[in-house]
Every structure is written in structure tokens, then in C-alpha cells.
Amino acid sequence: MGTISGLFGLVTKGGVIMLPIFLCSIIALAIVIERFIFFKKHIVDIDGFLNPILNLIKEGHSDKVLDQCQKFPNPLGRIIEAGLAEKDIPRWKLEETLTLAGQEEINSLEQNIRGLEVIATISPLMGLLGTVIGMVQAFNKVAEFEGQVDPSLLAGGIWEALLTTAAGLSVAIPTVIMLHYFDRKKEKLAFALNKYGQQFIYSMDNKFYPTAKTSS
């Protein structure tokens, strides 16, 4: 309880700007937890998932491919389902269909991540604003008393003003780290979806898409 009360005391000393900074920290934490759960739930071993799919395609079992995709839901599986839903189309059309499905999956991965970017940007700015406001108030007291102010009181006012800058940076730094972490995961998955999507197209050429090699 002592730690919580001490933290609450620092928040109150920092002024009104500390409230939006604190709210940003809560929102950022919620986004990070939600994205961790999302990636853990939806991202599977793509290599382990795709190999049985390719074998089923070689054997001509399109129905079993759909069952496999529905049994292990993941971004690649949903892209494959979108491809299997289109029959007797040229290869360029198949590639277009898979590209659109892949972009939808990438968009779902980006959900809420832009919120982290906004928080990482505005948190230090709000901290700086709080410090400027605090400094203005502190030196305004000096002007009111014509410089006859106890230096310890002035130092205390400046110290409290600097709390908002520290709070803003404390929120922004871990948020930036997590933003880059999720961006990296998204980029790796986007590359994997493109790579394995092409493998899926090649495997379909002589099976379920007999017209895929034509351009008409």
C-alpha cells in the first residue's frame, strides 16, 4: 500500500497533465496485452501447418485441405480458404485473390498497433507541456514576490514540474519498444504469407486450377 500511495502522491504533485499521461499508460498496457493474446492465439507454426496442406493438394483432397484450415485457424489458413473458394480461374486472378486476402490478414495484425504509435508520440509531449506549465507557475511566484522567494520552495516547484516529463518518458520508452516488437512480428508474418502463398499457388497449378497457367 505504501508504494501505491507514494505513486499516487507523485501523480498528484505532477499536476493535471499527469492524468492524461496516466490514462495513456493504461491504454498502452491494454493494447500490449491484447496484441500478445492475439498473436499467441492466431499465429501458429506456418511450416508445420503448410506441409500437410501441400501434401493434400498433391493428392487432390481439396475437402481435406478446407478441414485442415478450419481445424487450425491462422492467417495462412484463411488465405488458402479464400483461394480454394475460387474455382477455374486464371493464375493471375488467383494471385489477386490471395493478395487481397493477405492484405486483410495484415490489416488485422495492425489493429490497435497504431494506437501505440500515437501514445509513444504524445506522451513525452504531454510531459514536456506539464513541465513548461509548472515552470511558468514557479517563476510566476518569483515575479509576484519580486524575487524574495525561499530557494527551497522554488526548487520544490521545479521538481514537481519535472515529474510530468519523467512520467511522459516512462510511458513513451516501453511503448516504443513494444511498437517495434509488434511491427517486426507483423513484417515477418507478411513475408511468410507472401512466400507460402506463392508455394500454394504453384501447388495448385496442376490440381484444382487447371486454367491457372493461362492468362484468359
MODELLER restraints for C-alpha pairs under 7 A, 6 or more apart:
rsr = mdl.restraints
at = mdl.atoms
rsr.add(forms.Gaussian(group=physical.xy_distance, feature=features.Distance(at['CA:11:A'], at['CA:18:A']), mean=5.85, stdev=0.5))
rsr.add(forms.Gaussian(group=physical.xy_distance, feature=features.Distance(at['CA:13:A'], at['CA:160:A']), mean=5.89, stdev=0.5))
rsr.add(forms.Gaussian(group=physical.xy_distance, feature=features.Distance(at['CA:14:A'], at['CA:160:A']), mean=5.45, stdev=0.5))
rsr.add(forms.Gaussian(group=physical.xy_distance, feature=features.Distance(at['CA:14:A'], at['CA:161:A']), mean=6.05, stdev=0.5))
rsr.add(forms.Gaussian(group=physical.xy_distance, feature=features.Distance(at['CA:14:A'], at['CA:163:A']), mean=5.45, stdev=0.5))
rsr.add(forms.Gaussian(group=physical.xy_distance, feature=features.Distance(at['CA:14:A'], at['CA:164:A']), mean=5.63, stdev=0.5))
rsr.add(forms.Gaussian(group=physical.xy_distance, feature=features.Distance(at['CA:17:A'], at['CA:126:A']), mean=6.78, stdev=0.5))
rsr.add(forms.Gaussian(group=physical.xy_distance, feature=features.Distance(at['CA:17:A'], at['CA:130:A']), mean=5.51, stdev=0.5))
rsr.add(forms.Gaussian(group=physical.xy_distance, feature=features.Distance(at['CA:18:A'], at['CA:164:A']), mean=6.13, stdev=0.5))
rsr.add(forms.Gaussian(group=physical.xy_distance, feature=features.Distance(at['CA:21:A'], at['CA:123:A']), mean=6.05, stdev=0.5))
rsr.add(forms.Gaussian(group=physical.xy_distance, feature=features.Distance(at['CA:21:A'], at['CA:168:A']), mean=6.25, stdev=0.5))
rsr.add(forms.Gaussian(group=physical.xy_distance, feature=features.Distance(at['CA:24:A'], at['CA:119:A']), mean=6.22, stdev=0.5))
rsr.add(forms.Gaussian(group=physical.xy_distance, feature=features.Distance(at['CA:25:A'], at['CA:171:A']), mean=5.71, stdev=0.5))
rsr.add(forms.Gaussian(group=physical.xy_distance, feature=features.Distance(at['CA:28:A'], at['CA:116:A']), mean=6.02, stdev=0.5))
rsr.add(forms.Gaussian(group=physical.xy_distance, feature=features.Distance(at['CA:28:A'], at['CA:175:A']), mean=6.76, stdev=0.5))
rsr.add(forms.Gaussian(group=physical.xy_distance, feature=features.Distance(at['CA:31:A'], at['CA:112:A']), mean=6.47, stdev=0.5))
rsr.add(forms.Gaussian(group=physical.xy_distance, feature=features.Distance(at['CA:42:A'], at['CA:73:A']), mean=6.83, stdev=0.5))
rsr.add(forms.Gaussian(group=physical.xy_distance, feature=features.Distance(at['CA:42:A'], at['CA:74:A']), mean=5.12, stdev=0.5))
rsr.add(forms.Gaussian(group=physical.xy_distance, feature=features.Distance(at['CA:43:A'], at['CA:74:A']), mean=5.87, stdev=0.5))
rsr.add(forms.Gaussian(group=physical.xy_distance, feature=features.Distance(at['CA:44:A'], at['CA:74:A']), mean=6.60, stdev=0.5))
rsr.add(forms.Gaussian(group=physical.xy_distance, feature=features.Distance(at['CA:53:A'], at['CA:65:A']), mean=5.84, stdev=0.5))
rsr.add(forms.Gaussian(group=physical.xy_distance, feature=features.Distance(at['CA:54:A'], at['CA:203:A']), mean=6.73, stdev=0.5))
rsr.add(forms.Gaussian(group=physical.xy_distance, feature=features.Distance(at['CA:56:A'], at['CA:65:A']), mean=6.30, stdev=0.5))
rsr.add(forms.Gaussian(group=physical.xy_distance, feature=features.Distance(at['CA:57:A'], at['CA:203:A']), mean=6.85, stdev=0.5))
rsr.add(forms.Gaussian(group=physical.xy_distance, feature=features.Distance(at['CA:57:A'], at['CA:204:A']), mean=6.98, stdev=0.5))
rsr.add(forms.Gaussian(group=physical.xy_distance, feature=features.Distance(at['CA:60:A'], at['CA:207:A']), mean=6.40, stdev=0.5))
rsr.add(forms.Gaussian(group=physical.xy_distance, feature=features.Distance(at['CA:66:A'], at['CA:81:A']), mean=6.37, stdev=0.5))
rsr.add(forms.Gaussian(group=physical.xy_distance, feature=features.Distance(at['CA:69:A'], at['CA:77:A']), mean=4.76, stdev=0.5))
rsr.add(forms.Gaussian(group=physical.xy_distance, feature=features.Distance(at['CA:69:A'], at['CA:78:A']), mean=6.91, stdev=0.5))
rsr.add(forms.Gaussian(group=physical.xy_distance, feature=features.Distance(at['CA:69:A'], at['CA:81:A']), mean=6.97, stdev=0.5))
rsr.add(forms.Gaussian(group=physical.xy_distance, feature=features.Distance(at['CA:75:A'], at['CA:105:A']), mean=5.95, stdev=0.5))
rsr.add(forms.Gaussian(group=physical.xy_distance, feature=features.Distance(at['CA:76:A'], at['CA:193:A']), mean=6.15, stdev=0.5))
rsr.add(forms.Gaussian(group=physical.xy_distance, feature=features.Distance(at['CA:79:A'], at['CA:98:A']), mean=5.95, stdev=0.5))
rsr.add(forms.Gaussian(group=physical.xy_distance, feature=features.Distance(at['CA:79:A'], at['CA:101:A']), mean=5.47, stdev=0.5))
rsr.add(forms.Gaussian(group=physical.xy_distance, feature=features.Distance(at['CA:79:A'], at['CA:102:A']), mean=6.16, stdev=0.5))
rsr.add(forms.Gaussian(group=physical.xy_distance, feature=features.Distance(at['CA:82:A'], at['CA:98:A']), mean=6.80, stdev=0.5))
rsr.add(forms.Gaussian(group=physical.xy_distance, feature=features.Distance(at['CA:82:A'], at['CA:101:A']), mean=6.78, stdev=0.5))
rsr.add(forms.Gaussian(group=physical.xy_distance, feature=features.Distance(at['CA:83:A'], at['CA:94:A']), mean=6.51, stdev=0.5))
rsr.add(forms.Gaussian(group=physical.xy_distance, feature=features.Distance(at['CA:83:A'], at['CA:97:A']), mean=6.67, stdev=0.5))
rsr.add(forms.Gaussian(group=physical.xy_distance, feature=features.Distance(at['CA:83:A'], at['CA:98:A']), mean=6.15, stdev=0.5))
rsr.add(forms.Gaussian(group=physical.xy_distance, feature=features.Distance(at['CA:87:A'], at['CA:209:A']), mean=6.62, stdev=0.5))
rsr.add(forms.Gaussian(group=physical.xy_distance, feature=features.Distance(at['CA:88:A'], at['CA:209:A']), mean=5.50, stdev=0.5))
rsr.add(forms.Gaussian(group=physical.xy_distance, feature=features.Distance(at['CA:88:A'], at['CA:210:A']), mean=6.80, stdev=0.5))
rsr.add(forms.Gaussian(group=physical.xy_distance, feature=features.Distance(at['CA:88:A'], at['CA:211:A']), mean=5.96, stdev=0.5))
rsr.add(forms.Gaussian(group=physical.xy_distance, feature=features.Distance(at['CA:89:A'], at['CA:209:A']), mean=6.76, stdev=0.5))
rsr.add(forms.Gaussian(group=physical.xy_distance, feature=features.Distance(at['CA:89:A'], at['CA:211:A']), mean=6.16, stdev=0.5))
rsr.add(forms.Gaussian(group=physical.xy_distance, feature=features.Distance(at['CA:89:A'], at['CA:212:A']), mean=6.12, stdev=0.5))
rsr.add(forms.Gaussian(group=physical.xy_distance, feature=features.Distance(at['CA:90:A'], at['CA:211:A']), mean=5.33, stdev=0.5))
rsr.add(forms.Gaussian(group=physical.xy_distance, feature=features.Distance(at['CA:90:A'], at['CA:212:A']), mean=4.02, stdev=0.5))
rsr.add(forms.Gaussian(group=physical.xy_distance, feature=features.Distance(at['CA:90:A'], at['CA:213:A']), mean=6.46, stdev=0.5))
rsr.add(forms.Gaussian(group=physical.xy_distance, feature=features.Distance(at['CA:90:A'], at['CA:214:A']), mean=5.76, stdev=0.5))
rsr.add(forms.Gaussian(group=physical.xy_distance, feature=features.Distance(at['CA:90:A'], at['CA:215:A']), mean=5.81, stdev=0.5))
rsr.add(forms.Gaussian(group=physical.xy_distance, feature=features.Distance(at['CA:90:A'], at['CA:216:A']), mean=6.28, stdev=0.5))
rsr.add(forms.Gaussian(group=physical.xy_distance, feature=features.Distance(at['CA:91:A'], at['CA:212:A']), mean=3.84, stdev=0.5))
rsr.add(forms.Gaussian(group=physical.xy_distance, feature=features.Distance(at['CA:91:A'], at['CA:213:A']), mean=5.77, stdev=0.5))
rsr.add(forms.Gaussian(group=physical.xy_distance, feature=features.Distance(at['CA:91:A'], at['CA:214:A']), mean=6.87, stdev=0.5))
rsr.add(forms.Gaussian(group=physical.xy_distance, feature=features.Distance(at['CA:92:A'], at['CA:215:A']), mean=6.89, stdev=0.5))
rsr.add(forms.Gaussian(group=physical.xy_distance, feature=features.Distance(at['CA:102:A'], at['CA:193:A']), mean=6.96, stdev=0.5))
rsr.add(forms.Gaussian(group=physical.xy_distance, feature=features.Distance(at['CA:106:A'], at['CA:190:A']), mean=6.64, stdev=0.5))
rsr.add(forms.Gaussian(group=physical.xy_distance, feature=features.Distance(at['CA:109:A'], at['CA:186:A']), mean=6.44, stdev=0.5))
rsr.add(forms.Gaussian(group=physical.xy_distance, feature=features.Distance(at['CA:113:A'], at['CA:179:A']), mean=6.78, stdev=0.5))
rsr.add(forms.Gaussian(group=physical.xy_distance, feature=features.Distance(at['CA:116:A'], at['CA:175:A']), mean=6.24, stdev=0.5))
rsr.add(forms.Gaussian(group=physical.xy_distance, feature=features.Distance(at['CA:116:A'], at['CA:179:A']), mean=6.15, stdev=0.5))
rsr.add(forms.Gaussian(group=physical.xy_distance, feature=features.Distance(at['CA:117:A'], at['CA:179:A']), mean=6.68, stdev=0.5))
rsr.add(forms.Gaussian(group=physical.xy_distance, feature=features.Distance(at['CA:119:A'], at['CA:172:A']), mean=6.86, stdev=0.5))
rsr.add(forms.Gaussian(group=physical.xy_distance, feature=features.Distance(at['CA:120:A'], at['CA:172:A']), mean=4.41, stdev=0.5))
rsr.add(forms.Gaussian(group=physical.xy_distance, feature=features.Distance(at['CA:120:A'], at['CA:175:A']), mean=5.65, stdev=0.5))
rsr.add(forms.Gaussian(group=physical.xy_distance, feature=features.Distance(at['CA:120:A'], at['CA:176:A']), mean=5.76, stdev=0.5))
rsr.add(forms.Gaussian(group=physical.xy_distance, feature=features.Distance(at['CA:123:A'], at['CA:168:A']), mean=4.63, stdev=0.5))
rsr.add(forms.Gaussian(group=physical.xy_distance, feature=features.Distance(at['CA:123:A'], at['CA:169:A']), mean=6.84, stdev=0.5))
rsr.add(forms.Gaussian(group=physical.xy_distance, feature=features.Distance(at['CA:123:A'], at['CA:171:A']), mean=6.50, stdev=0.5))
rsr.add(forms.Gaussian(group=physical.xy_distance, feature=features.Distance(at['CA:123:A'], at['CA:172:A']), mean=5.75, stdev=0.5))
rsr.add(forms.Gaussian(group=physical.xy_distance, feature=features.Distance(at['CA:124:A'], at['CA:165:A']), mean=6.36, stdev=0.5))
rsr.add(forms.Gaussian(group=physical.xy_distance, feature=features.Distance(at['CA:124:A'], at['CA:168:A']), mean=4.28, stdev=0.5))
rsr.add(forms.Gaussian(group=physical.xy_distance, feature=features.Distance(at['CA:124:A'], at['CA:169:A']), mean=5.22, stdev=0.5))
rsr.add(forms.Gaussian(group=physical.xy_distance, feature=features.Distance(at['CA:124:A'], at['CA:172:A']), mean=6.37, stdev=0.5))
rsr.add(forms.Gaussian(group=physical.xy_distance, feature=features.Distance(at['CA:126:A'], at['CA:168:A']), mean=6.56, stdev=0.5))
rsr.add(forms.Gaussian(group=physical.xy_distance, feature=features.Distance(at['CA:127:A'], at['CA:164:A']), mean=4.33, stdev=0.5))
rsr.add(forms.Gaussian(group=physical.xy_distance, feature=features.Distance(at['CA:127:A'], at['CA:165:A']), mean=3.92, stdev=0.5))
rsr.add(forms.Gaussian(group=physical.xy_distance, feature=features.Distance(at['CA:127:A'], at['CA:166:A']), mean=7.00, stdev=0.5))
rsr.add(forms.Gaussian(group=physical.xy_distance, feature=features.Distance(at['CA:127:A'], at['CA:167:A']), mean=6.49, stdev=0.5))
rsr.add(forms.Gaussian(group=physical.xy_distance, feature=features.Distance(at['CA:127:A'], at['CA:168:A']), mean=4.56, stdev=0.5))
rsr.add(forms.Gaussian(group=physical.xy_distance, feature=features.Distance(at['CA:128:A'], at['CA:164:A']), mean=6.82, stdev=0.5))
rsr.add(forms.Gaussian(group=physical.xy_distance, feature=features.Distance(at['CA:128:A'], at['CA:165:A']), mean=5.14, stdev=0.5))
rsr.add(forms.Gaussian(group=physical.xy_distance, feature=features.Distance(at['CA:130:A'], at['CA:161:A']), mean=6.53, stdev=0.5))
rsr.add(forms.Gaussian(group=physical.xy_distance, feature=features.Distance(at['CA:130:A'], at['CA:164:A']), mean=5.48, stdev=0.5))
rsr.add(forms.Gaussian(group=physical.xy_distance, feature=features.Distance(at['CA:131:A'], at['CA:161:A']), mean=4.49, stdev=0.5))
rsr.add(forms.Gaussian(group=physical.xy_distance, feature=features.Distance(at['CA:131:A'], at['CA:162:A']), mean=5.18, stdev=0.5))
rsr.add(forms.Gaussian(group=physical.xy_distance, feature=features.Distance(at['CA:131:A'], at['CA:164:A']), mean=5.86, stdev=0.5))
rsr.add(forms.Gaussian(group=physical.xy_distance, feature=features.Distance(at['CA:131:A'], at['CA:165:A']), mean=6.14, stdev=0.5))
rsr.add(forms.Gaussian(group=physical.xy_distance, feature=features.Distance(at['CA:134:A'], at['CA:158:A']), mean=6.78, stdev=0.5))
rsr.add(forms.Gaussian(group=physical.xy_distance, feature=features.Distance(at['CA:134:A'], at['CA:161:A']), mean=4.44, stdev=0.5))
rsr.add(forms.Gaussian(group=physical.xy_distance, feature=features.Distance(at['CA:135:A'], at['CA:158:A']), mean=5.96, stdev=0.5))
rsr.add(forms.Gaussian(group=physical.xy_distance, feature=features.Distance(at['CA:135:A'], at['CA:161:A']), mean=6.18, stdev=0.5))
rsr.add(forms.Gaussian(group=physical.xy_distance, feature=features.Distance(at['CA:138:A'], at['CA:154:A']), mean=6.27, stdev=0.5))
rsr.add(forms.Gaussian(group=physical.xy_distance, feature=features.Distance(at['CA:138:A'], at['CA:157:A']), mean=5.63, stdev=0.5))
rsr.add(forms.Gaussian(group=physical.xy_distance, feature=features.Distance(at['CA:138:A'], at['CA:158:A']), mean=6.60, stdev=0.5))
rsr.add(forms.Gaussian(group=physical.xy_distance, feature=features.Distance(at['CA:142:A'], at['CA:148:A']), mean=6.98, stdev=0.5))
rsr.add(forms.Gaussian(group=physical.xy_distance, feature=features.Distance(at['CA:142:A'], at['CA:149:A']), mean=6.08, stdev=0.5))
rsr.add(forms.Gaussian(group=physical.xy_distance, feature=features.Distance(at['CA:205:A'], at['CA:212:A']), mean=5.72, stdev=0.5))
rsr.add(forms.Gaussian(group=physical.xy_distance, feature=features.Distance(at['CA:205:A'], at['CA:213:A']), mean=6.72, stdev=0.5))
